[in-house]
């Protein structure tokens, strides 16, 4: 827990139960949504999702304006 706080690794802790299965599915869905949000962007032209590392949409070829924000 201290490691997470020191490196701002996680913003929330969700307690789950492997015995009862409580909150397991919700936690998995939250994790998946966060991974997709961090790694994919939506093309404004064709509406498909592709890697944030690309400068052009891999489906329609539209050039993506890169938002450069200070870290």
Beta strands, then each sheet from edge to edge (+ up, - down):
strand 1: 40-42
strand 2: 49-51
sheet 1: 1+ 2-
end
